């Protein structure tokens, strides 16, 4: 069974102060974008993982992989042995702040559920997703959603049109825990406000208005990502100079996201980013995109 699962961009990532459990409360507006991984589940004598595609050499192939953990959790819930071969075909940037690992976990969960015929209710699948990680539930759901708590509690959002993005992929990754630790360092001694969703941003999404959305994009982790990787500022400047309506670090980075007016504008921005030498590659993708889907 093969499942296709999308990347995401955070059009708003409002981050609260660190909680006693080490997590942060979030107001996280997710938008699924048309860059996809595929996860294929095949019956096997034991659990093992293979991977192909860009940056596949950076993907762990042992049981620390979130896809492997997803298979184990689903099997345990149904009293099964997690005997499955999971093959991941990567197209989402690795360690790029676009939830590629979370996407693979959601894809593996749905693929194994279909392969094993366990017919797990959607609510239970989402519970397992939340156990795996804060971004995994949205990878299953796709579309657009507001994530609260640590991002795992989702409320679907209306999107009134198609938004066109360019994603500038940097060399190397950024550790999400390291970026949050830097956020904590930068905000030490400062009162961090309660994270709340932006009504103008939600209205812009609902209207499908890229200009209005551009004016409301925000990412509270961006200063931390730029502190750890100052060169990202050059990429942001290059895309903005090329005509992007807005630019921001995607999630915890280091991928940068550029919102454009339309598809031709996206092509122009991507070409300028590649010519600037400030990123490894530039990828075009529309949004919203569907969540994890059995092919």
DOZA-320536 format. One record per residue: z, x, y of N, C-alpha, C in turn; residue in one letter. Coordinates in steps of 0.1 Angstrom, whole numbers, padded with zeros to 4 digits, always signed. Each point is the difference from the previous one (the first is absolute). Layout:
ZXYZXYZXYa;...
//
This chain:
+0000+0008-0012+0000-0008+0012+0000+0009+0012x;-0009-0003+0010-0001+0008+0012+0004-0009+0012x;+0008+0006+0009+0005-0007+0012-0004+0008+0012x;-0005-0006+0010-0004+0006+0012+0011-0004+0010x;+0005+0011+0008+0011-0003+0009-0002+0008+0013x;+0004-0006+0012-0004+0005+0013+0010+0010+0006x;-0005+0008+0009+0009+0007+0009+0005-0009+0011x;+0009+0005+0008+0006-0008+0011+0000+0008+0013x;+0001-0007+0011+0003+0006+0013+0012-0008+0005x;+0009+0006+0007+0011-0007+0007-0004-0002+0014x;-0003-0012+0004-0004-0002+0014+0012-0001+0009x;+0012-0003-0006+0013+0002+0007+0010+0005-0011x;+0007+0011+0004+0010+0005-0008+0012+0002+0009x;+0009-0010+0000+0012+0001+0008+0012+0004-0009x;+0007+0010+0003+0010+0006-0009+0013+0000+0006x;+0010-0006-0007+0014-0001+0004+0007+0013-0003x;+0013+0000+0003+0008+0012-0003+0003+0001-0015x;+0003+0012-0005+0003+0002-0014+0011-0009-0005x;-0002-0006-0011+0011-0009-0006+0009+0009-0009x;+0012-0005-0004+0008+0007-0009-0006+0005-0013x;-0010-0008-0004-0007+0004-0013-0011+0011+0002x;-0002+0004+0013-0010+0010+0003-0014-0006+0004x;-0002-0013-0003-0012-0006+0005+0001-0005+0014x;-0011-0005+0006+0000-0005+0013-0006-0014+0000x;+0006-0009+0008-0006-0013+0001-0013+0001+0008x;-0010-0008-0004-0013+0001+0006-0005-0013+0005x;-0009+0000+0010-0009-0011+0002-0014+0006-0001x;-0006-0002-0012-0011+0008-0004-0012-0010-0002x;-0010+0001+0009-0011-0009-0001-0011+0007-0007x;-0002-0004-0013-0010+0006-0009-0014-0006+0002x;-0010+0008-0001-0014-0005-0001-0007+0007-0011x;-0005-0006-0010-0007+0006-0011-0014+0003+0005x;-0005+0012-0003-0013+0005+0004-0009+0003-0012x;-0013+0000+0003-0009+0001-0011-0003+0015-0005x;+0011+0007-0003-0001+0012-0008+0008-0003-0013x;-0005+0003-0011+0006-0005-0013+0002+0011-0010x;+0011-0001-0008+0001+0007-0012-0002-0010-0011x;-0004+0005-0012-0001-0008-0012+0009+0005-0011x;+0007-0008-0006+0009+0004-0011-0005-0008-0013x;-0003+0008-0010-0004-0006-0013+0010+0003-0011x;+0004-0011-0006+0010+0000-0011-0007-0002-0013x;+0003+0010-0009-0006-0001-0014+0011+0002-0010x;+0000-0007-0011+0010+0002-0011+0000+0014-0004x;+0012+0006-0003+0001+0013-0004+0012+0002-0009x;+0002+0012-0006+0012+0002-0008+0012+0003+0008x;-0002+0005+0012+0011+0003+0009-0004-0002+0014x;+0009+0000+0010-0003+0000+0014-0005+0013+0005x;-0013+0000+0005-0004+0012+0007-0010-0004+0011x;-0002+0009+0009-0007-0003+0013-0011+0011+0001x;-0012-0005+0005-0010+0009+0004-0005-0005+0014x;-0007+0009+0007-0004-0003+0014-0012+0008+0003x;-0009-0007+0008-0012+0006+0005-0002-0004+0014x;-0008+0007+0008-0003-0003+0014+0005+0010+0009x;-0002-0002+0014+0004+0009+0010+0015+0002-0001x;+0004+0013+0000+0015+0004+0000+0007-0004-0013x;-0008-0002-0011+0006-0004-0012+0010+0011-0005x;-0003+0012+0003+0009+0011-0004+0014-0001+0006x;+0002-0008+0011+0013-0002+0006+0008-0011-0006x;-0006-0008-0009+0006-0011-0006+0008+0004-0013x;+0013-0003+0000+0008+0004-0012-0004-0008-0012x;-0001+0006-0011-0005-0006-0013+0011-0002-0010x;+0013+0002+0005+0011-0003-0009+0007-0013+0003x;+0011-0002-0005+0007-0013+0002+0006-0002+0013x;-0001+0010+0009+0004-0002+0014-0010-0008+0008x;-0012-0001-0005-0010-0008+0007+0004-0015+0000x;-0002-0006+0012+0005-0014+0002-0008-0009-0010x;-0012+0003-0003-0007-0008-0009+0006+0000-0014x;+0005+0012-0004+0007+0001-0013+0013-0008+0000x;+0007+0001+0011+0013-0007+0001-0003-0015+0000x;-0011-0005+0006-0003-0014+0000-0002-0005-0014x;-0008+0008-0008-0002-0004-0014+0013-0001-0008x;+0009+0010+0003+0013+0001-0007+0008-0012+0003x;+0001-0004+0013+0008-0011+0004-0005-0013-0005x;-0013-0002+0000-0006-0013-0006+0003+0000-0015x;-0002+0011-0007+0002+0000-0014+0014-0003-0003x;+0010+0006+0007+0014-0003-0002+0004-0014+0002x;-0006-0006+0010+0003-0014+0003-0004-0009-0012x;-0011+0004-0007-0005-0009-0011+0004+0006-0014x;+0008+0010+0000+0004+0005-0013-0011+0007-0008x;-0009+0007+0008-0012+0006-0006+0002+0016+0001x;-0008+0007-0008-0001+0014+0003-0011+0002+0010x;+0002+0009+0009-0011+0002+0011-0011+0009-0005x;-0006-0004-0011-0011+0008-0006-0013-0003+0006x;-0004+0007+0010-0012-0003+0008-0006+0013+0006x;-0013+0001+0001-0007+0010+0007-0004-0006+0014x;+0006+0006+0011-0004-0004+0013-0009+0010+0006x;-0012-0005+0003-0010+0009+0007-0001-0004+0015x;+0002+0009+0009+0000-0003+0014-0013+0006+0006x;-0008-0008+0006-0011+0004+0008+0003+0000+0015x;+0003+0011+0006+0005+0001+0013-0011+0000+0010x;+0002-0009+0011-0008+0001+0012+0009-0001+0012x;+0012-0004-0002+0010-0001+0011+0005+0014+0002x;+0001+0005+0013+0005+0014+0002+0014+0002-0006x;+0002+0011-0006+0013+0003-0007+0010+0005+0011x;+0012-0005-0001+0011+0004+0010-0005-0001+0014x;-0007-0011+0003-0006-0002+0013+0006-0011+0008x;+0011-0006-0004+0005-0011+0008-0007-0013-0002x;-0008-0002-0011-0008-0012-0002+0004-0007-0013x;+0011+0004-0005+0006-0007-0012-0008+0002-0013x;-0007+0012-0001-0008+0002-0012+0009-0001-0013x;+0011+0007+0000+0009-0001-0012+0005-0014-0003x;+0004-0007+0011+0004-0014-0002-0011-0008-0005x;-0012+0002+0005-0012-0008-0005-0001+0003-0015x;+0001+0012-0004-0002+0003-0015+0011-0007-0008x;+0012+0000+0005+0011-0007-0007-0003-0015-0001x;-0005-0006+0010-0003-0015+0000-0012-0002-0010x;-0010+0009+0001-0011-0001-0009+0004+0001-0014x;+0008+0010-0003+0005+0002-0014+0008-0012-0005x;+0008-0006+0008+0008-0011-0004-0009-0012-0003x;-0010-0003+0008-0009-0011-0003-0009+0003-0012x;-0004+0012-0001-0009+0004-0011+0007-0001-0014x;+0013+0005+0000+0007-0001-0012+0004-0014-0004x;+0003-0008+0010+0003-0014-0002-0012-0007-0006x;-0012+0003+0004-0012-0006-0005-0003+0005-0014x;+0002+0014-0002-0003+0006-0013+0010-0005-0011x;+0013-0001+0004+0010-0004-0010+0001-0015-0002x;-0007-0008+0009+0001-0014-0001+0014-0006+0003x;+0008+0007+0008+0014-0004+0003+0001-0011+0010x;-0011-0003+0007+0000-0011+0009+0013-0002+0009x;+0004+0012+0006+0012+0000+0008-0002-0008+0013x;+0009-0009+0003-0001-0008+0012-0001+0009+0012x;-0007-0005+0010-0003+0008+0012+0013+0005+0007x;+0010-0009+0000+0013+0004+0006+0007+0011-0007x;-0001+0001-0013+0005+0011-0008-0007+0013+0003x;-0014-0001+0001-0008+0012+0003+0005+0005+0013x;+0002-0008+0010+0004+0004+0013+0014+0006+0000x;+0009-0005-0009+0013+0006-0002-0001+0014-0005x;-0009+0002-0010-0002+0014-0005-0006+0009+0010x;-0009-0005+0008-0006+0007+0011+0011+0005+0009x;+0009-0008+0004+0010+0003+0010+0009+0011-0006x;+0003+0000-0013+0008+0010-0007-0007+0014+0001x;-0014-0001-0001-0007+0013+0000-0001+0006+0014x;-0001-0008+0010-0001+0006+0014-0003-0010+0010x;+0003+0004+0013-0001-0010+0011-0014-0005+0002x;-0010+0008-0002-0014-0004+0003-0007-0007-0012x;+0006+0001-0012-0007-0005-0012-0003-0015+0000x;+0010-0008+0005-0003-0014+0000-0012-0004+0008x;-0002+0007+0012-0012-0003+0008-0013+0004-0007x;+0001+0011-0007-0012+0004-0007-0005-0010-0011x;+0010-0007-0005-0004-0011-0009-0006-0012+0007x;+0006-0003+0012-0003-0013+0007-0013+0002+0008x;-0001+0011+0008-0012+0003+0009+0000-0009+0011x;-0012-0001+0007-0002-0008+0012+0008+0005+0011x;+0009-0008+0006+0008+0005+0011+0014-0007-0002x;+0010+0008+0003+0014-0005-0002+0010+0007+0009x;+0010-0007+0003+0012+0006+0007+0010+0004-0011x;+0003+0013-0001+0011+0004-0009+0013+0002+0007x;+0011-0005-0005+0013+0002+0006+0009+0006-0010x;+0013+0001+0003+0009+0008-0009-0005+0014+0001x;-0002+0007-0011-0006+0013+0000-0015-0001-0001x;-0006-0012+0002-0014-0002+0000-0005-0008-0012x;+0010-0003-0010-0004-0006-0012+0000-0015+0000x;+0007-0006+0010+0000-0015+0002-0012-0004+0008x;-0009-0007-0006-0013-0003+0007-0002-0014+0004x;-0006-0002+0012-0004-0013+0005-0015+0002+0004x;-0009-0008-0007-0014+0001+0002-0003-0003+0015x;-0010+0006+0005-0005-0002+0014-0014-0004+0001x;-0003-0008+0010-0014-0005+0002-0008+0011+0007x;-0012+0002-0004-0009+0009+0006-0013-0008+0003x;-0004+0001+0013-0011-0009+0005-0014+0007+0000x;-0001+0012-0005-0013+0006+0000+0001+0014-0007x;-0011+0007+0001-0001+0013-0007+0003+0011+0011x;+0008+0010-0004+0003+0011+0008-0006+0013-0006x;-0006+0009+0008-0007+0011-0004+0008+0013+0003x;+0003+0008-0010+0008+0012+0001-0007+0012-0004x;+0005+0011+0006-0004+0014-0005+0013+0007-0003x;+0001+0007-0012+0011+0007-0004-0003+0015-0001x;+0007+0008+0008-0002+0014+0000+0010+0006-0009x;-0005+0007-0011+0008+0005-0010+0003+0015+0003x;+0013+0003+0000+0003+0014+0004+0001+0009-0013x;+0000+0013+0002+0003+0009-0011+0014-0001-0004x;+0004-0001-0013+0013+0000-0004+0007-0014+0003x;+0012-0002-0006+0007-0012+0002+0012+0001+0009x;+0007-0011+0002+0013+0000+0006+0009-0008-0009x;+0012+0005-0002+0010-0007-0008+0006-0011+0008x;-0001-0012-0006+0006-0012+0007+0015+0003+0002x;+0008+0004-0010+0014+0003+0003+0002+0010+0011x;-0008+0010+0001+0001+0010+0011-0003-0006+0014x;-0009-0009+0000-0004-0007+0013+0012-0009+0004x;+0006-0007-0009+0011-0008+0004+0012+0008+0004x;+0002+0012-0007+0011+0009+0004-0002+0005+0014x;-0013+0003+0003-0003+0004+0014+0002-0011+0010x;-0003-0012-0004+0003-0012+0009+0015-0001+0003x;+0008+0002-0011+0014+0000+0002+0005+0011+0009x;-0006+0012-0001+0004+0011+0008-0004-0003+0015x;-0012-0005+0002-0004-0003+0014+0007-0011+0007x;+0006-0009-0008+0007-0012+0006+0015+0002-0001x;+0005+0012-0004+0014+0002-0001+0007-0001+0013x;+0010-0008+0001+0007-0003+0013-0006-0010+0008x;-0011-0006-0004-0008-0010+0007+0002-0014-0007x;+0002-0010+0008+0001-0013-0006-0013-0005-0004x;-0002-0002-0013-0013-0004-0006+0000-0016+0000x;-0010-0006+0007+0000-0015+0000-0003-0006-0014x;+0004-0012-0001-0003-0008-0012-0015-0001-0001x;-0006+0003-0012-0015-0002-0001-0004-0014-0001x;-0009-0004+0009-0005-0013+0001-0016+0000+0001x;-0006-0010-0006-0015-0001+0000-0004-0004+0014x;-0011+0006+0005-0005-0003+0013-0009-0012+0000x;+0005-0010+0008-0008-0013+0000-0014+0002+0006x;-0002+0008+0010-0014+0002+0005-0009+0007-0011x;+0006+0008-0008-0008+0006-0011-0003-0010-0011x;+0009-0008-0004-0003-0011-0009-0010-0010+0005x;+0001-0003+0013-0010-0009+0006-0014+0007-0001x;-0001+0013+0003-0013+0007+0000-0006+0000-0014x;+0009+0002-0010-0005-0001-0014-0006-0014-0003x;+0008-0010+0004-0004-0013-0003-0013-0004+0007x;-0003+0005+0012-0012-0002+0007-0012+0008-0004x;+0003+0011-0008-0010+0009-0003-0006+0008+0011x;+0009+0003+0010-0004+0006+0013+0003+0015-0001x;-0010+0009-0001+0003+0014-0001+0005+0006+0012x;-0004-0004+0012+0005+0005+0012+0014-0003+0002x;+0004-0013-0002+0014-0004+0001+0009+0008-0010x;-0005+0001-0013+0007+0007-0010+0002+0015+0004x;-0010+0006+0006+0001+0014+0004+0011+0002+0010x;+0002-0010+0009+0010+0002+0010+0015-0002-0005x;+0001-0004-0013+0013-0003-0005+0004+0009-0012x;-0009+0009-0005+0003+0008-0011+0012+0009+0003x;+0008+0003-0010+0012+0009+0002+0005+0005-0013x;+0005+0012+0000+0006+0006-0012+0012+0009+0005x;+0012-0005-0004+0012+0008+0004+0001+0013-0007x;-0007+0002-0011+0000+0013-0007-0010+0010+0006x;-0008-0004+0009-0010+0009+0006+0006+0012+0006x;+0010-0001+0009+0006+0012+0006+0005+0010-0011x;+0006-0005-0011+0005+0008-0010-0012+0007-0007x;-0010-0007-0003-0012+0006-0007-0006+0011+0009x;-0001-0003+0013-0006+0010+0009+0009+0012+0002x;+0013-0002-0001+0010+0011+0001-0002+0010-0012x;-0003-0006-0012-0001+0008-0012-0015+0005-0001x;-0009-0007+0006-0014+0005-0001-0007-0002+0014x;+0003+0009+0009-0005-0002+0014-0015+0000+0001x;-0007+0005-0010-0015+0000+0001-0006-0014-0001x;+0008-0010-0005-0005-0013+0000-0003-0006+0014x;+0007+0005+0010-0003-0004+0013-0015+0003+0004x;-0005+0011-0005-0014+0003+0004-0010-0010-0007x;+0004-0004-0012-0009-0010-0007+0001-0014+0007x;+0012-0004+0004+0001-0012+0008-0008+0000+0013x;+0001+0011+0007-0008+0002+0012-0015+0000-0002x;-0004+0006-0011-0015+0000-0003-0005-0014-0002x;+0007-0008-0008-0005-0013-0003+0001-0009+0012x;+0010+0001+0008+0001-0008+0012-0012+0004+0010x;-0003+0013+0001-0010+0004+0009-0014-0005-0005x;-0001-0002-0013-0013-0005-0006-0002-0015+0002x;+0010-0007+0005-0001-0014+0003+0008-0009-0008x;+0009+0005-0008+0009-0009-0008+0008-0009+0010x;+0003-0012-0003+0008-0009+0008+0014+0005+0000x;+0005+0005-0011+0014+0005-0001+0001+0009-0012x;+0010+0009+0000+0002+0010-0010+0015+0001-0003x;+0003+0001-0013+0014+0003-0004+0001+0006-0013x;+0011+0007-0002+0003+0006-0014+0002-0012-0009x;-0007+0001-0012+0002-0011-0010+0012+0002-0008x;+0010-0009+0001+0012+0001-0007+0008+0013+0003x;+0003+0007-0010+0007+0013+0002-0010+0012+0001x;-0013-0003+0000-0010+0010+0002-0002+0008-0013x;-0009+0010+0001-0007+0005+0013-0013-0006+0003x;-0004-0010-0008-0013-0007+0004+0002-0007+0014x;-0011+0001+0008+0000-0007+0013-0009-0012-0001x;+0003-0011+0006-0008-0012-0001-0005-0003+0014x;-0013-0004+0001-0007-0003+0012-0006-0014-0001x;+0005-0009+0009-0006-0014+0001-0012+0001+0009x;-0011-0006-0005-0012+0000+0008-0005-0015+0003x;-0009-0001+0009-0005-0013+0004-0008-0007-0011x;-0008+0008-0007-0009-0006-0010-0005+0011-0009x;-0008-0003-0010-0004+0009-0010-0008+0012+0006x;-0010-0003+0009-0007+0012+0006+0009+0009+0008x;+0010-0006+0007+0010+0009+0007+0008+0008-0010x;+0003-0005-0012+0007+0007-0010-0008+0012-0005x;-0013-0002-0002-0008+0011-0004-0001+0011+0010x;-0001-0004+0013+0000+0010+0011+0013+0008+0000x;+0011-0006-0001+0013+0006+0001+0002+0010-0012x;-0004-0005-0012+0001+0009-0012-0009+0012+0002x;-0012-0001+0005-0009+0012+0002+0007+0009+0010x;+0006-0005+0010+0006+0009+0010+0012+0007-0005x;+0008-0007-0009+0012+0006-0006-0004+0012-0009x;-0011-0002-0008-0005+0010-0009-0005+0012+0009x;-0007-0003+0010-0005+0011+0009+0011+0008+0007x;+0011-0007+0002+0011+0006+0008+0007+0011-0008x;-0001+0000-0013+0007+0010-0008+0015-0002-0001x;+0005-0012+0004+0015-0003+0000+0004-0007-0012x;-0008-0003-0010+0004-0007-0012-0009+0005-0011x;+0004-0003-0012-0007+0005-0012-0012-0010-0003x;+0002-0013+0002-0010-0010-0002+0004-0012+0008x;-0010-0009+0002+0002-0012+0007-0006-0012-0008x;+0008-0010-0003-0004-0011-0008+0000-0013+0007x;-0010-0008-0002-0002-0013+0007+0005-0011-0010x;+0007-0010+0005+0005-0011-0008+0003-0012+0008x;-0005-0012-0004+0003-0012+0007+0014-0006-0006x;+0005-0009+0008+0012-0007-0005+0000-0015+0005x;+0007-0009-0006+0009+0002-0011-0008+0001-0013x;+0007+0005-0011-0006+0001-0013+0009-0007-0010x;-0005-0004-0011+0008-0007-0010+0010+0010-0007x;+0010-0006-0006+0010+0008-0007-0005+0004-0014x;+0009+0004-0008-0004+0005-0014-0007-0011-0007x;-0012+0004-0005-0009-0010-0006-0005+0005-0014x;+0001-0008-0010-0006+0004-0013-0015-0001+0001x;-0007+0010-0004-0015+0000+0001-0006-0005-0014x;
//
